Amino acid sequence: MTLWDGLTSTNAGGTPARIVVLGATNRINDIDEAILRRMPKKFPVPLPGAEQRQRILQLVLGDTKRDKDFDLDYISKVTAGMSGSDIKEACRDAAMVPVREYIRERRASGGSLASVNPENVRGIRTEDFFGRKGGGQIIMDNHARRRASSAAAKSQSKSSTDAFTEYAEEEEQASLSLD
């Protein structure tokens, strides 16, 4: 912001120039009021839908080695309500689970970690997304919130919006998959 002081909108020849300052955040409440005053336009971007979440998962996981029973559809459903950044973090955390297991096994057997054959590291599994803190915790917290929202929606009148109806249907499908 200190660099904005004295910023002119004309070039050396006096011709008007256009200056565009663009910012993006998923934590709008943490931004200083002075910055918000200087950036008066706000464009909310909705959270990704089911197809978008699945595409994000495909892009982030890319060539990551996967277990034969890995269920991308299920993961895309239980990540409802998460941002692309949250999904990326969950994928990163889940992808580290097989690596951590491999390291633990090698240390327990007294093996060297100087050379690692990627073939010896197992592929990522669906349940790897529900482990440790970080991405797994985000999904578990998100799943708990979705269950609470679904229960509240069932007790309310049937005049919910289409978006919430889709959200509740996804929750119901996800809870059926867990049972």
Buried (B, 14 or more C-beta within 10 A) or exposed (E): EEEEEEEEEEEEEEEEEEEEEEEEEEEEEEEEEEEEEEEEEEEEEEBBBBEBBBBBBEEBBEEEBBBEEBBBEBBBBBBBBBBBEBBBBBBEBBBBBBEEEBBEEBEEEEBEEEEBEEEEBBBBBBBBBBBEEBBBBBBBEBBEEBBEBBEEBEEEEEEEEEEEEBBBEBBEEBEEEEE
